[in-house]
Amino acid sequence: VGHLLGLNHSNILSSAMFPSIVSGVNFPRIIQLDDKIGLSSIYPGTAFSPLGSITGTVRTTANTGVFGAMVVALDPNGQAAASAVTNPAGVFTIQGLPPGNYTVYAEPMNQPFTSADASSLAITYPGQSVNSNFTVRYR
């Protein structure tokens, strides 16, 4: 149903839109905050507009933007709240966040979520290659 409504896959394992089932991990397919934010981005309502966002840039040590980095916002309990994928300049925006403090981390698309699971990137940014050659970083 998520694809029918216009959602792409999520890189958050507990999200209903995570593209596969991981062996040994069992999460019920319940709509999570990440799924709700995705739907609200496509079909915004009055409750979505006052919510916050986090914008930033993921860069290599050579100060170049990282395309295809998965950026996840963790709530104060350490739970994944929402995510975004960086554009070719390394820029991301995570929208629809309730008020609070978040920790953000960026990780490469290298298992269990890969660039093949984010096939819309090739359509949106033809000819660009996802950079999965970096280490996870927290901020």
Buried (B, 14 or more C-beta within 10 A) or exposed (E): EBEEEEBBBBBBBBBBBBBEEEEEEEBEEEBBBBBBBBBBBEEEEEEBEEEEEBEBBBBEEEEEBBBBBBBBBBBEEEEBBBBBBBBBEBBBEBBBBEEEEBEBBBBBBEEBBBBEBBEEBBEEBEEEEBBBEBEEBEE
